[in-house]
Each structure stands twice: as C-alpha cells, then as structure tokens.
Amino acid sequence: MAVMDSNSGQVITTLPIGDRVDAVAFDMDNKLIFASNGDGTVSVIRQKNGNEYEAVGDIQTQRSAKTMAHDPKSKRLFLSAAEMQPASAVNGQRARMKPKPGHSRFWL
C-alpha cells in the first residue's frame, strides 16, 4: 500500500498488504489503517506520526471477505463473505468463482 501526502500527492512510504485489496478504513482515534483483502486478511498499518507508518500485522478472515466497513464509535470492523464455488467458463474466458447460495455471512 502506498501512503501519500494528500496535499502534494507525493508517496510518503509503501507498506506490504494482502492480495486483492477491496476497501481501506482509517481509525482516526487510534491512528490505524485497515485494508481488507480477498486473500483472507485485513492488513493493519499504524500511523506513528504525520510521515511515519509501520505495518502492525494481519487479521485472518475468510477468503472472499473483502467488502469492509468501520464503525468509528464502536471501533469495530464489519466484513461480508461467502463460501465460493467454481463457475463455468463462458465464451472461452477463464472460469471465475461464484458464491454458494445460502452460504453468505458477516464477519465482525
């Protein structure tokens, strides 16, 4: 993940996060950045000061739990996920995964 200066657009630092990031949230009170990833992780970055950041680690979730919301009042992260199954290839394109009917859930 590239952290950028919002005024100049300059990259301050680049930190590792999981694959296929979908959403990013910032907990202003605790100075934590969360990136939800399709690989089954939420990467956590701490803002040490205005120009210094550090990777804290990853929170394990279910693969496909990418869509995320952060409640600033309760400090909770909410992620939705579904059990996935292979889908048929169409018109010569690579097969994609699709959700299994009735197997969706929310992670808290």
MMTF fields as JSON, N, C-alpha, C and O atoms, coordinates in Angstrom:
{
  "mmtfVersion": "1.0.0",
  "mmtfProducer": "UNKNOWN",
  "numBonds": 431,
  "numAtoms": 432,
  "numGroups": 108,
  "numChains": 1,
  "numModels": 1,
  "chainsPerModel": [1],
  "groupsPerChain": [108],
  "chainIdList": ["A"],
  "bondAtomList": [4, 2, 8, 6, 12, 10, 16, 14, 20, 18, 24, 22, 28, 26, 32, 30, 36, 34, 40, 38, 44, 42, 48, 46, 52, 50, 56, 54, 60, 58, 64, 62, 68, 66, 72, 70, 76, 74, 80, 78, 84, 82, 88, 86, 92, 90, 96, 94, 100, 98, 104, 102, 108, 106, 112, 110, 116, 114, 120, 118, 124, 122, 128, 126, 132, 130, 136, 134, 140, 138, 144, 142, 148, 146, 152, 150, 156, 154, 160, 158, 164, 162, 168, 166, 172, 170, 176, 174, 180, 178, 184, 182, 188, 186, 192, 190, 196, 194, 200, 198, 204, 202, 208, 206, 212, 210, 216, 214, 220, 218, 224, 222, 228, 226, 232, 230, 236, 234, 240, 238, 244, 242, 248, 246, 252, 250, 256, 254, 260, 258, 264, 262, 268, 266, 272, 270, 276, 274, 280, 278, 284, 282, 288, 286, 292, 290, 296, 294, 300, 298, 304, 302, 308, 306, 312, 310, 316, 314, 320, 318, 324, 322, 328, 326, 332, 330, 336, 334, 340, 338, 344, 342, 348, 346, 352, 350, 356, 354, 360, 358, 364, 362, 368, 366, 372, 370, 376, 374, 380, 378, 384, 382, 388, 386, 392, 390, 396, 394, 400, 398, 404, 402, 408, 406, 412, 410, 416, 414, 420, 418, 424, 422, 428, 426],
  "bondOrderList": [1, 1, 1, 1, 1, 1, 1, 1, 1, 1, 1, 1, 1, 1, 1, 1, 1, 1, 1, 1, 1, 1, 1, 1, 1, 1, 1, 1, 1, 1, 1, 1, 1, 1, 1, 1, 1, 1, 1, 1, 1, 1, 1, 1, 1, 1, 1, 1, 1, 1, 1, 1, 1, 1, 1, 1, 1, 1, 1, 1, 1, 1, 1, 1, 1, 1, 1, 1, 1, 1, 1, 1, 1, 1, 1, 1, 1, 1, 1, 1, 1, 1, 1, 1, 1, 1, 1, 1, 1, 1, 1, 1, 1, 1, 1, 1, 1, 1, 1, 1, 1, 1, 1, 1, 1, 1, 1],
  "groupList": [{"groupName": "MET", "atomNameList": ["N", "CA", "C", "O"], "elementList": ["N", "C", "C", "O"], "formalChargeList": [0, 0, 0, 0], "bondAtomList": [1, 0, 2, 1, 3, 2], "bondOrderList": [1, 1, 2], "singleLetterCode": "M", "chemCompType": "L-PEPTIDE LINKING"}, {"groupName": "ALA", "atomNameList": ["N", "CA", "C", "O"], "elementList": ["N", "C", "C", "O"], "formalChargeList": [0, 0, 0, 0], "bondAtomList": [1, 0, 2, 1, 3, 2], "bondOrderList": [1, 1, 2], "singleLetterCode": "A", "chemCompType": "L-PEPTIDE LINKING"}, {"groupName": "VAL", "atomNameList": ["N", "CA", "C", "O"], "elementList": ["N", "C", "C", "O"], "formalChargeList": [0, 0, 0, 0], "bondAtomList": [1, 0, 2, 1, 3, 2], "bondOrderList": [1, 1, 2], "singleLetterCode": "V", "chemCompType": "L-PEPTIDE LINKING"}, {"groupName": "ASP", "atomNameList": ["N", "CA", "C", "O"], "elementList": ["N", "C", "C", "O"], "formalChargeList": [0, 0, 0, 0], "bondAtomList": [1, 0, 2, 1, 3, 2], "bondOrderList": [1, 1, 2], "singleLetterCode": "D", "chemCompType": "L-PEPTIDE LINKING"}, {"groupName": "SER", "atomNameList": ["N", "CA", "C", "O"], "elementList": ["N", "C", "C", "O"], "formalChargeList": [0, 0, 0, 0], "bondAtomList": [1, 0, 2, 1, 3, 2], "bondOrderList": [1, 1, 2], "singleLetterCode": "S", "chemCompType": "L-PEPTIDE LINKING"}, {"groupName": "ASN", "atomNameList": ["N", "CA", "C", "O"], "elementList": ["N", "C", "C", "O"], "formalChargeList": [0, 0, 0, 0], "bondAtomList": [1, 0, 2, 1, 3, 2], "bondOrderList": [1, 1, 2], "singleLetterCode": "N", "chemCompType": "L-PEPTIDE LINKING"}, {"groupName": "GLY", "atomNameList": ["N", "CA", "C", "O"], "elementList": ["N", "C", "C", "O"], "formalChargeList": [0, 0, 0, 0], "bondAtomList": [1, 0, 2, 1, 3, 2], "bondOrderList": [1, 1, 2], "singleLetterCode": "G", "chemCompType": "PEPTIDE LINKING"}, {"groupName": "GLN", "atomNameList": ["N", "CA", "C", "O"], "elementList": ["N", "C", "C", "O"], "formalChargeList": [0, 0, 0, 0], "bondAtomList": [1, 0, 2, 1, 3, 2], "bondOrderList": [1, 1, 2], "singleLetterCode": "Q", "chemCompType": "L-PEPTIDE LINKING"}, {"groupName": "ILE", "atomNameList": ["N", "CA", "C", "O"], "elementList": ["N", "C", "C", "O"], "formalChargeList": [0, 0, 0, 0], "bondAtomList": [1, 0, 2, 1, 3, 2], "bondOrderList": [1, 1, 2], "singleLetterCode": "I", "chemCompType": "L-PEPTIDE LINKING"}, {"groupName": "THR", "atomNameList": ["N", "CA", "C", "O"], "elementList": ["N", "C", "C", "O"], "formalChargeList": [0, 0, 0, 0], "bondAtomList": [1, 0, 2, 1, 3, 2], "bondOrderList": [1, 1, 2], "singleLetterCode": "T", "chemCompType": "L-PEPTIDE LINKING"}, {"groupName": "LEU", "atomNameList": ["N", "CA", "C", "O"], "elementList": ["N", "C", "C", "O"], "formalChargeList": [0, 0, 0, 0], "bondAtomList": [1, 0, 2, 1, 3, 2], "bondOrderList": [1, 1, 2], "singleLetterCode": "L", "chemCompType": "L-PEPTIDE LINKING"}, {"groupName": "PRO", "atomNameList": ["N", "CA", "C", "O"], "elementList": ["N", "C", "C", "O"], "formalChargeList": [0, 0, 0, 0], "bondAtomList": [1, 0, 2, 1, 3, 2], "bondOrderList": [1, 1, 2], "singleLetterCode": "P", "chemCompType": "L-PEPTIDE LINKING"}, {"groupName": "ARG", "atomNameList": ["N", "CA", "C", "O"], "elementList": ["N", "C", "C", "O"], "formalChargeList": [0, 0, 0, 0], "bondAtomList": [1, 0, 2, 1, 3, 2], "bondOrderList": [1, 1, 2], "singleLetterCode": "R", "chemCompType": "L-PEPTIDE LINKING"}, {"groupName": "PHE", "atomNameList": ["N", "CA", "C", "O"], "elementList": ["N", "C", "C", "O"], "formalChargeList": [0, 0, 0, 0], "bondAtomList": [1, 0, 2, 1, 3, 2], "bondOrderList": [1, 1, 2], "singleLetterCode": "F", "chemCompType": "L-PEPTIDE LINKING"}, {"groupName": "LYS", "atomNameList": ["N", "CA", "C", "O"], "elementList": ["N", "C", "C", "O"], "formalChargeList": [0, 0, 0, 0], "bondAtomList": [1, 0, 2, 1, 3, 2], "bondOrderList": [1, 1, 2], "singleLetterCode": "K", "chemCompType": "L-PEPTIDE LINKING"}, {"groupName": "GLU", "atomNameList": ["N", "CA", "C", "O"], "elementList": ["N", "C", "C", "O"], "formalChargeList": [0, 0, 0, 0], "bondAtomList": [1, 0, 2, 1, 3, 2], "bondOrderList": [1, 1, 2], "singleLetterCode": "E", "chemCompType": "L-PEPTIDE LINKING"}, {"groupName": "TYR", "atomNameList": ["N", "CA", "C", "O"], "elementList": ["N", "C", "C", "O"], "formalChargeList": [0, 0, 0, 0], "bondAtomList": [1, 0, 2, 1, 3, 2], "bondOrderList": [1, 1, 2], "singleLetterCode": "Y", "chemCompType": "L-PEPTIDE LINKING"}, {"groupName": "HIS", "atomNameList": ["N", "CA", "C", "O"], "elementList": ["N", "C", "C", "O"], "formalChargeList": [0, 0, 0, 0], "bondAtomList": [1, 0, 2, 1, 3, 2], "bondOrderList": [1, 1, 2], "singleLetterCode": "H", "chemCompType": "L-PEPTIDE LINKING"}, {"groupName": "TRP", "atomNameList": ["N", "CA", "C", "O"], "elementList": ["N", "C", "C", "O"], "formalChargeList": [0, 0, 0, 0], "bondAtomList": [1, 0, 2, 1, 3, 2], "bondOrderList": [1, 1, 2], "singleLetterCode": "W", "chemCompType": "L-PEPTIDE LINKING"}],
  "groupTypeList": [0, 1, 2, 0, 3, 4, 5, 4, 6, 7, 2, 8, 9, 9, 10, 11, 8, 6, 3, 12, 2, 3, 1, 2, 1, 13, 3, 0, 3, 5, 14, 10, 8, 13, 1, 4, 5, 6, 3, 6, 9, 2, 4, 2, 8, 12, 7, 14, 5, 6, 5, 15, 16, 15, 1, 2, 6, 3, 8, 7, 9, 7, 12, 4, 1, 14, 9, 0, 1, 17, 3, 11, 14, 4, 14, 12, 10, 13, 10, 4, 1, 1, 15, 0, 7, 11, 1, 4, 1, 2, 5, 6, 7, 12, 1, 12, 0, 14, 11, 14, 11, 6, 17, 4, 12, 13, 18, 10],
  "groupIdList": [1, 2, 3, 4, 5, 6, 7, 8, 9, 10, 11, 12, 13, 14, 15, 16, 17, 18, 19, 20, 21, 22, 23, 24, 25, 26, 27, 28, 29, 30, 31, 32, 33, 34, 35, 36, 37, 38, 39, 40, 41, 42, 43, 44, 45, 46, 47, 48, 49, 50, 51, 52, 53, 54, 55, 56, 57, 58, 59, 60, 61, 62, 63, 64, 65, 66, 67, 68, 69, 70, 71, 72, 73, 74, 75, 76, 77, 78, 79, 80, 81, 82, 83, 84, 85, 86, 87, 88, 89, 90, 91, 92, 93, 94, 95, 96, 97, 98, 99, 100, 101, 102, 103, 104, 105, 106, 107, 108],
  "secStructList": [7, 3, 3, 3, 7, 6, 6, 6, 7, 7, 3, 3, 3, 3, 7, 7, 7, 7, 1, 1, 3, 3, 3, 3, 3, 3, 3, 6, 6, 6, 6, 3, 3, 3, 3, 3, 3, 6, 6, 6, 3, 3, 3, 3, 3, 3, 3, 3, 3, 6, 6, 3, 3, 3, 3, 3, 3, 3, 3, 3, 7, 7, 6, 6, 7, 7, 7, 3, 3, 3, 3, 6, 6, 6, 6, 3, 3, 3, 3, 3, 3, 3, 3, 3, 3, 3, 7, 7, 7, 7, 6, 6, 7, 7, 7, 7, 3, 3, 3, 3, 3, 3, 3, 3, 3, 3, 3, 7],
  "xCoordList": [0.85, 0.0, 0.902, 1.865, 0.589, 1.322, 0.583, -0.616, 1.281, 0.724, 1.178, 2.37, 0.201, 0.514, 0.163, -0.749, 0.887, 0.575, -0.629, -0.567, -1.72, -2.949, -2.829, -3.601, -1.884, -1.707, -0.835, -1.179, 0.288, 1.241, 1.095, 1.544, 0.47, 0.367, 1.635, 1.712, 2.627, 3.881, 3.7, 2.996, 4.352, 4.313, 5.232, 6.416, 4.682, 5.447, 6.175, 7.364, 5.454, 6.033, 5.175, 4.032, 5.722, 4.99, 5.134, 6.242, 4.006, 3.996, 3.291, 2.392, 3.683, 3.053, 1.653, 1.406, 0.749, -0.593, -0.954, -0.2, -2.1, -2.535, -2.914, -2.885, -3.267, -3.623, -5.079, -5.945, -5.338, -6.675, -7.416, -8.529, -6.788, -7.41, -8.714, -8.804, -9.715, -11.027, -11.412, -12.014, -11.072, -11.507, -10.415, -9.605, -10.409, -9.472, -10.262, -11.121, -9.972, -10.625, -9.56, -8.507, -9.845, -8.906, -9.596, -10.634, -9.02, -9.485, -8.685, -7.542, -9.277, -8.585, -8.12, -7.026, -8.929, -8.569, -7.339, -6.472, -7.263, -6.16, -5.059, -4.059, -5.246, -4.255, -3.93, -2.763, -4.975, -4.815, -5.492, -6.6, -4.814, -5.357, -5.615, -4.761, -6.801, -7.176, -7.412, -8.116, -6.834, -7.054, -7.588, -6.896, -8.824, -9.406, -9.015, -9.073, -8.617, -8.032, -8.753, -9.216, -8.841, -9.506, -8.782, -9.341, -7.534, -6.775, -7.124, -6.527, -8.082, -8.496, -7.766, -7.575, -7.351, -6.686, -7.2, -7.728, -7.031, -7.146, -5.769, -5.326, -5.091, -3.773, -3.955, -4.821, -3.126, -3.225, -1.927, -0.834, -2.068, -0.951, -1.156, -2.268, -0.111, -0.193, 0.492, 1.602, -0.183, 0.42, 1.151, 0.523, 2.479, 3.281, 3.315, 3.276, 3.387, 3.273, 2.855, 2.526, 2.861, 2.368, 3.047, 2.419, 4.301, 5.043, 5.667, 6.517, 5.268, 5.869, 4.778, 3.895, 4.862, 3.874, 4.596, 5.736, 3.918, 4.507, 3.433, 2.285, 3.82, 2.918, 2.818, 3.835, 1.597, 1.371, 1.207, 1.68, 0.548, 0.309, -1.005, -1.621, -1.43, -2.672, -3.647, -3.252, -4.925, -6.017, -6.544, -6.88, -6.621, -7.123, -8.641, -9.319, -9.163, -10.604, -10.869, -9.978, -12.046, -12.372, -11.97, -12.131, -11.444, -11.187, -12.496, -13.556, -12.446, -13.59, -14.179, -15.09, -13.698, -14.197, -13.47, -12.558, -13.881, -13.187, -13.94, -13.339, -15.247, -16.019, -16.039, -16.358, -15.693, -15.487, -16.088, -16.137, -16.54, -16.962, -16.371, -16.171, -16.093, -15.533, -16.497, -16.915, -16.853, -17.697, -16.783, -16.215, -16.622, -15.694, -16.103, -15.253, -17.368, -17.826, -17.469, -16.904, -17.794, -17.534, -16.14, -15.681, -15.456, -14.124, -14.165, -13.147, -15.316, -15.456, -15.35, -15.755, -14.794, -14.762, -15.851, -16.084, -16.508, -17.532, -17.128, -16.835, -17.114, -16.771, -17.846, -18.373, -18.166, -19.095, -18.303, -17.291, -18.767, -18.066, -19.077, -20.2, -18.654, -19.474, -18.568, -17.42, -19.087, -18.355, -18.439, -19.495, -17.315, -17.24, -17.179, -16.734, -17.638, -17.579, -17.179, -17.439, -16.552, -16.155, -17.378, -18.416, -17.239, -18.283, -17.773, -16.564, -18.671, -18.299, -17.68, -18.065, -16.71, -16.114, -17.13, -17.867, -17.154, -18.092, -17.318, -16.412, -17.663, -17.05, -15.526, -14.856, -14.98, -13.537, -12.79, -11.561, -13.501, -12.841, -12.573, -13.216, -11.616, -11.267, -12.458, -13.185, -12.641, -13.722, -13.458, -12.32, -14.489, -14.394, -15.125, -15.92, -14.857, -15.564, -16.882, -16.995, -17.881, -19.15, -19.607, -19.23, -20.413, -20.884, -21.813, -22.612, -21.7, -22.637, -23.935, -23.902, -25.066, -26.343, -26.539, -26.299, -26.971, -27.269, -26.066, -26.217, -24.86, -23.651, -22.935, -21.709, -23.677, -23.07, -23.105, -23.961, -22.175, -22.162, -21.41, -20.733, -21.539, -20.825, -19.808, -20.092, -18.621, -17.552, -17.562, -17.754, -17.361, -17.3, -15.957, -15.695],
  "yCoordList": [-1.153, 0.0, 1.224, 1.296, 2.176, 3.432, 4.444, 4.655, 5.069, 6.147, 7.445, 7.66, 8.316, 9.538, 10.778, 10.759, 11.854, 13.173, 13.701, 13.833, 14.002, 14.421, 15.788, 16.094, 16.611, 17.925, 17.876, 18.465, 17.177, 17.171, 15.969, 16.017, 14.885, 13.671, 12.829, 11.804, 13.254, 12.514, 11.273, 11.302, 10.181, 8.945, 9.111, 9.415, 8.91, 9.004, 7.693, 7.684, 6.591, 5.263, 4.223, 4.493, 3.051, 1.912, 0.759, 0.424, 0.157, -0.94, -2.149, -1.994, -3.356, -4.565, -4.767, -4.537, -5.203, -5.605, -6.873, -7.316, -7.455, -8.69, -8.48, -7.358, -9.567, -9.551, -9.172, -9.488, -8.496, -8.128, -7.257, -7.582, -6.15, -5.229, -4.687, -4.389, -4.567, -4.096, -2.796, -1.921, -2.661, -1.487, -1.072, -1.89, 0.228, 0.774, 1.649, 2.425, 1.525, 2.338, 2.894, 2.285, 4.065, 4.706, 4.966, 5.626, 4.446, 4.719, 5.923, 5.775, 7.102, 8.339, 8.393, 8.884, 7.901, 7.959, 7.118, 7.545, 5.919, 5.01, 5.053, 4.344, 5.89, 6.06, 4.723, 4.399, 3.951, 2.665, 2.679, 3.193, 2.111, 1.948, 0.457, -0.374, 0.124, -1.262, -1.43, -0.625, -2.461, -2.789, -4.217, -5.161, -4.376, -5.724, -6.314, -5.645, -7.576, -8.229, -9.528, -10.243, -9.82, -11.033, -12.309, -13.397, -12.197, -13.4, -13.906, -14.874, -13.264, -13.705, -13.006, -13.584, -11.757, -10.976, -9.543, -9.036, -8.914, -7.463, -7.0, -7.346, -6.226, -5.694, -4.473, -3.637, -4.369, -3.259, -2.456, -3.007, -1.14, -0.201, 0.845, 1.343, 1.176, 2.205, 3.476, 3.432, 4.608, 5.913, 6.352, 6.669, 6.369, 6.758, 8.27, 8.781, 8.989, 10.448, 10.814, 9.927, 12.083, 12.524, 11.9, 11.756, 11.527, 10.989, 9.628, 9.181, 8.964, 7.676, 6.651, 6.883, 5.516, 4.454, 3.13, 2.974, 2.159, 0.84, -0.227, -0.038, -1.348, -2.487, -3.161, -3.489, -3.365, -4.0, -5.506, -6.28, -5.925, -7.342, -7.528, -6.564, -8.771, -9.105, -9.768, -10.503, -9.5, -10.183, -11.218, -10.867, -12.48, -13.525, -13.45, -13.319, -13.535, -13.585, -14.758, -15.573, -14.848, -15.859, -15.32, -14.129, -16.189, -15.78, -15.251, -15.813, -14.223, -13.527, -12.457, -11.742, -12.323, -11.275, -9.978, -9.566, -9.339, -8.14, -6.861, -5.899, -6.843, -5.629, -5.343, -6.221, -4.098, -3.781, -2.42, -1.515, -2.307, -1.029, -0.922, -1.929, 0.304, 0.574, 1.482, 2.515, 1.093, 1.932, 2.713, 2.13, 4.025, 4.806, 4.897, 5.123, 4.726, 4.813, 3.549, 3.636, 2.382, 1.126, 0.571, -0.338, 1.115, 0.658, -0.741, -1.431, -1.162, -2.497, -2.43, -1.453, -3.495, -3.684, -4.685, -5.645, -4.464, -5.375, -5.822, -4.99, -7.121, -7.677, -8.672, -9.406, -8.695, -9.702, -10.726, -10.398, -11.96, -13.036, -14.081, -14.14, -14.895, -16.001, -17.188, -17.017, -18.389, -19.566, -19.555, -19.299, -19.836, -19.728, -21.11, -22.082, -21.173, -22.393, -22.025, -20.907, -22.948, -22.64, -22.39, -23.033, -21.458, -21.181, -21.639, -21.733, -21.918, -22.369, -21.226, -20.065, -21.587, -20.612, -20.286, -21.158, -19.018, -18.575, -17.935, -17.136, -18.277, -17.699, -17.76, -16.81, -18.872, -19.053, -18.279, -18.335, -17.552, -16.813, -17.737, -18.774, -17.337, -18.116, -18.197, -17.221, -19.359, -19.54, -18.701, -18.613, -18.09, -17.301, -18.029, -18.934, -17.636, -18.212, -17.467, -16.298, -18.15, -17.51, -17.965, -19.048, -17.154, -17.533, -18.737, -18.884, -19.601, -20.703, -20.127, -19.343, -20.488, -19.981, -20.345, -21.483, -19.378, -19.615, -19.731, -20.131, -19.393, -19.528, -18.199, -18.169, -17.11, -15.803, -15.514, -16.028, -14.691, -14.327, -13.021, -12.54, -12.458, -11.236, -11.544, -12.293, -10.979, -11.091, -9.816, -8.726, -9.944, -8.774, -8.724, -7.815],
  "zCoordList": [0.0, 0.0, 0.0, 0.764, -0.852, -0.875, -0.016, -0.2, 0.914, 1.732, 1.08, 0.862, 0.77, 0.038, 0.835, 1.662, 0.586, 1.134, 0.359, -0.864, 1.054, 0.378, -0.289, -1.198, 0.139, -0.474, -1.725, -2.75, -1.639, -2.75, -3.678, -4.822, -3.198, -3.988, -3.968, -4.645, -3.198, -3.101, -2.227, -1.217, -2.64, -1.853, -0.649, -0.801, 0.555, 1.803, 2.063, 2.382, 1.924, 2.138, 1.446, 1.077, 1.274, 0.727, 1.711, 2.131, 2.072, 3.044, 2.455, 1.628, 2.869, 2.327, 2.904, 4.088, 2.032, 2.46, 1.7, 0.834, 2.019, 1.368, -0.089, -0.595, -0.753, -2.17, -2.39, -1.574, -3.492, -3.963, -2.946, -2.532, -2.551, -1.595, -2.174, -3.365, -1.315, -1.742, -1.053, -1.675, 0.222, 0.978, 1.951, 2.388, 2.285, 3.267, 4.226, 3.804, 5.518, 6.538, 7.478, 7.668, 8.069, 8.983, 10.313, 10.361, 11.392, 12.755, 13.246, 13.678, 13.183, 13.491, 14.948, 15.228, 15.868, 17.287, 17.608, 18.371, 17.024, 17.308, 16.254, 16.365, 15.226, 14.146, 13.471, 13.247, 13.151, 12.498, 11.134, 10.983, 10.15, 8.807, 8.609, 8.918, 8.089, 7.833, 6.332, 5.722, 5.741, 4.336, 4.262, 4.641, 3.772, 3.655, 2.306, 1.274, 2.339, 1.175, 0.837, 1.726, -0.441, -0.903, -0.537, -0.677, -0.064, 0.307, 1.705, 2.176, 2.371, 3.703, 4.829, 5.899, 4.598, 5.643, 5.66, 4.671, 6.804, 6.929, 7.379, 8.474, 6.547, 6.9, 7.777, 7.519, 8.829, 9.779, 9.735, 9.866, 9.548, 9.489, 10.587, 10.763, 11.314, 12.367, 11.879, 11.347, 12.067, 11.791, 13.056, 14.067, 12.993, 14.154, 14.308, 15.427, 13.195, 13.159, 11.74, 10.953, 11.4, 10.098, 8.899, 7.85, 9.019, 7.886, 8.155, 7.384, 9.224, 9.556, 9.86, 10.686, 9.171, 9.293, 9.467, 9.028, 10.12, 10.276, 10.108, 10.509, 9.513, 9.39, 10.757, 11.369, 11.23, 12.523, 12.349, 13.181, 11.285, 11.027, 10.31, 9.853, 10.214, 9.526, 10.479, 11.384, 10.265, 10.948, 9.954, 8.824, 10.356, 9.468, 9.394, 10.413, 8.181, 7.941, 7.011, 6.771, 6.502, 5.496, 4.129, 3.862, 3.255, 1.878, 1.31, 1.586, 0.555, -0.059, 0.861, 0.443, 2.088, 2.993, 2.658, 3.374, 1.566, 1.104, 1.453, 1.929, 1.222, 1.454, 2.951, 3.753, 3.327, 4.747, 5.08, 4.247, 6.316, 6.884, 8.281, 8.96, 8.704, 10.038, 10.779, 10.255, 12.008, 12.861, 13.793, 14.717, 13.577, 14.395, 15.87, 16.732, 16.161, 17.552, 18.338, 19.428, 17.793, 18.493, 18.203, 18.895, 17.173, 16.737, 16.13, 16.104, 15.646, 15.062, 13.549, 12.919, 12.981, 11.539, 11.18, 11.915, 10.065, 9.574, 8.168, 7.31, 7.938, 6.635, 6.22, 7.055, 4.944, 4.436, 3.639, 3.019, 3.663, 2.956, 2.515, 3.015, 1.577, 1.112, 0.825, 0.417, 1.039, 0.578, -0.94, -1.517, -1.572, -3.022, -3.67, -3.06, -4.926, -5.715, -7.136, -7.581, -7.852, -9.23, -10.11, -9.952, -11.027, -12.012, -13.37, -13.586, -14.264, -15.603, -16.402, -16.263, -17.243, -18.149, -19.246, -19.708, -19.652, -20.674, -21.821, -21.585, -23.048, -24.25, -24.222, -24.629, -23.743, -23.746, -22.68, -22.633, -21.813, -20.751, -19.566, -19.407, -18.749, -17.564, -16.603, -16.414, -16.008, -15.037, -13.799, -13.338, -13.264, -12.039, -10.932, -11.189, -9.716, -8.576, -8.397, -8.764, -7.829, -7.523, -6.145, -5.698, -5.466, -4.117, -4.161, -5.086, -3.147, -2.988, -2.447, -1.498, -3.014, -2.499, -1.028, -0.625, -0.238, 1.173, 2.084, 3.239, 1.604, 2.419, 2.624, 2.721, 2.691, 2.958, 4.442, 5.161, 4.906, 6.319, 6.507, 5.598, 7.693, 8.049, 9.11, 10.045, 8.985, 9.99, 10.813, 10.274, 12.095, 12.975, 13.651, 14.438]
}
